[in-house]
Amino acid sequence: MPTKRGITLFFVPHDRKRSLSLRLSGWQVILGGIILGIALLLLVVGVFLGGKSTKIVAENRRLRAENERLRSQLAKIATLERELYRTSELRLWMEDIVGVSGSGEPGQIRTASLSGGDLFALLETPFKPKLVPEFADAAKEKKRRLDFIPRGLPVKGAITARFGEMGGKFMSPHTGVDIAAPEGTIVKATAAGIVSEIKIDSQLGVVLSIDHLNGYETQYGHLSSVSCKIGTWVEPNDKIGIVGETGHATGPHVHYEIRSEGELIDPLIGTITNNKES
């Protein structure tokens, strides 16, 4: 109950046996009212800010989802652009093959009159992407340079003596490899070059040498005959002679040597897997 100096609060239990009272002075009532007002204000502000933060979190999630969708769309657009470029290249290639010129209008289908035979020939022609002219020339030049490097072996057959081998019939390290092959087998050049020497040696019999004009030189021994003369230009796999048994040989085979800048090297290094009949 209110008094002049404050408020007295009574608490009456249900059994009514004993009541409790609490007397609050005027300043306590004012302080309690202020505290209650501040608590209510904080509650209202908390509810308001909580609603705002929930909206912000939801908006952030929506923006992240939108960013992911846009990123996916950009990836699809990039893929479509690449496919469109490839399609354009294929179209231009087909126009070159058919021999027609386009109208220049985007999106317009360009056609040509083809006979049945021409159509089948076009369909059977394998697609080869175009090279920029200077790149094509560089590729041809690189391939041409590789033609002057000895690769593979001059005949297909079993290796009966290896490079550097000693003992038995070899009193000093073997200078090349011996390749057994039936007499009469064609011996082929392993790289492009000029026939620089043809001679008869007491050990190697009929010997033919090729200068590859890049520091490499190859030598082929125990030939029964040669198919060219000094100064002849040869290409890779050109016939240069026939397998024989001339010189100091126990059976028909080819003695094959490679020199690089005058130094003997092992012909089987990097070439043993290329020992194929071509």
Summary of the structure (lengths in Angstrom):
residues: 278
radius of gyration: 47.7
end to end distance: 120.7
largest distance: 144.7
contacts: 693
relative contact order: 0.09
helix: 36%
strand: 26%
